[in-house]
Amino acid sequence: MSTDFNGFGKIPRLSRPIVITEKLDGTNGQINIFEILPGTNLLEYLNNVYVFIVDEATYGVPGKTTPGKKYGVMAGSRNRWIAPGDDNYGFAKWVWENARQLVALLGEGRHYGEWWGQGIQRKYGKTEKTFSLFNTKRWNLENLHDPELDWMPYVPQLSVVPTLYEGEFTTERVEWTLEALRDGGSFAAPGFMNPEGIIIYHTAGNLYFKKTVHGDEKPKGQG
């Protein structure tokens, strides 16, 4: 039994800023990018079927990556690491094919998002799949695909979830945003009229909540 004192955390107020994004109906994915330090035994990674090694980063992005360094890239589903031979709707194949550009653009860290579109869940009427990043505070369409930035590599099928509202929390705002999605259709796939719902991120509490267009009041598995 530990004798360390752990106080009860401070509870944030509910009436604090929130960010509402569209909830996409695909499959959860993550990209793990890490530097392979000099002196590391590369066999440790070469023998790991889930690690793709970028031998030398082509691009140098300030604060992210450095040319000439080695990086490991891994693809994951919600519950496990995956590889092209042990894949999840082709997500690992896409990550490996674009590993060098992803290292340069995203930098080190865990990058979470939704792999959605062709052949997955609602399909959204798309003829290809897209990986939409969850972190809208860090990423937007401009800093992912800015043609004026010469250093920026192009990564096909990479996007970010649409932000539908940023501001103070009210139940009316949440319901209004959900109604706008229901009536206007998906923002991520314009013209698709059967969107799944919204994600509400409470910034002060660092908590996520979801609300679906249909069947939100039903227990999971009964919708």
N, C-alpha and C positions, 0 to 999 in steps of 0.2 A: 504494500500500500504506500503510495507516495505521500509525503508530508508537505509537498509544495503547495502554496496557496494559489488557487485559481478563482478569481472573482467572476461574478456573473457579468457577461458582456453588456455594454450599453445598448439599449434598444432604440433604433432610429424611429423617427416620426414617419407615419404613413404619408402625410402630405408633404412629400419631397419630390424632386424631379424624377421623372420616369422617361424611358425610351421605349416606344412601341415599334416593333418590326413585324414584317409578315412572317408567319410560320409556314415554312415550306414542307410539303409532304414528300420526302425522299428517304434517304438513309444517312445517318450521322457519320461524319468522317473527321479525321484529324491528320495533320501533317506535322511530323516531329523533325526538326532540323537542329543538328548539333555539330560543333566543331570537333574534329578528330585531332587531338593535340599531338604535337611532335613527340616522337619517341613511343607512341602507342603501337602495340603489336597489332598490325592490320589484320592478321589472321582471325583475331577476335570478331572482326566485322565481316571479313570475307566469307567466313563459315556461317554467318547468320543470314538465313534466306530472306529475312525481313528488312535488311539494311541495304540501301543503294548508296554506293560511295561516289561522291563527286570529287574526282581526283584533284582538280585545280579549279577553284571558282574563277570563272571568266570575268565576272564583273566585280568591281569594288564599290559598294554602297556605303557611304559614311554612316558609321554606327551599326552596320549590319554585317557585312561580309568583307573579306579582304582577298584580292587576287592571289592565287598561288596556294592558299590554304585548302586543306581537305575537310569535307563535310559529310556527315552521314544523314541520309534522308529515309524516313520511315512513314508508311501509310497505315492508318488504323481505322477500324470501324468503331462502333460504340463500345464494344466489349473486348476487342483483341487486335493484335497486329495482323496485317494482311500483306500479301505479295501477289504479283501477277499470276502465279500458279495456284494461289489460294486466295482468290479475290472476292470482292463485294461489288457486283454490278460494274466491274471494270475500273473502280476507283484507284486501286494500287497501280494498275497499268498506266493510267493517266499521270499519276504522281511520278512514276519512274521515267516516263517519256519526257516529262517536263522538269525533272529534278534540278538540273543546272539553273534554269530560269527561276524556279521557285526559291532556290537558295538565295539568289541575288535579289529577288524582289521582296520576299517575306522576311528573310533573315532568320537568325536562330530563335528557337522557341517552339511552343505547341500552338498550332493554328487550327482552330475548330470551325466546322461549317457543315453544310448540308449538301450532299451529292444527289442531285435530283434531275428529273426530265425523262428523256426517252427510256421506256421500259421499266421505270421505277414508280410504284404506287400510282399517283394520279396522272403521271406522264406529262401533264400540262400542254399537250398538243405539240411538244417539241420533237425535233428530229435529232437532237444531240443532248448530252448530259452537261450539267454545269455544277461547279463547286462554288457555293456562295458562303463566304466567310461570315461568322457571327459578330465579330468585333467591329461594330460600326463606329466606335470611338476612334479606332486606329485606322480603319480602312474605309475608302469610298471609291466610287468609280473613277474619280479624277486621279487619285494617287495609285490606282492599280493600272490604269490605261491612259497615261498622259503622253501624247505623241510629241510634246514639246520638250520632254525630258530625255535627252539623248542616251543617258545611261540605262533607262528603264527597259528591261527585257519584256517581250510580249509573251503572255501565258494564255493560250486559248482556253476557253471554257472556265475562266476564273472570274468570279464576281463577288458581290457582297449582298447580304439580305437587304431588302428595301426598308428604309426608315419611314414610318407612317406618321409619327408624332414624337416631339420632344418637348417636355414642359412639366408643370406641376401635375401631381396625381389628382384625379377626380374620377369617380365611378362613371360620371356622365361622359367624360372624355374617352374612357376605355370603351364604353358601349357605342359612342359615336364612331370611333375608329373601326370597330368591328362591323358596324352597320355599313360604313363606307366600303369596306372590303366585300361585304356580302352583296351590296347593290352594284358596285363597280367592277367586281372581279379582281383577279390577281394583278398586283403591281409588278411582280417579277416576270410574269408571262401575260402581257396585255392581251385581252380578248378571251382569256380562259376564265369562265364564270363559275367554277367550282373550287374556290380557294379553301385551304384548310382552316386558317385562323390567324391569331396574332400571338406574339411573345411580348410580355411586359417586363422590362428590366427596371427594378427599383434601385436607383444609383446609391442611395445612402445605405441601404441594407445589403447591397450586392447580391440581390436575389432575383431569380427569374420565375415568372408565372406564365402559363399559357391559357388561352381561351379560344375555343374552336367555334366556327360558324354554326355547325350543326352538332347536336348531341352533347354540348358542353356540360349539361347538368347530369348526364349519365355516368355511372362508374366506368373506369377504364375496362375495355373489353365488351361493353354493352352498347357502344355507340354505333 
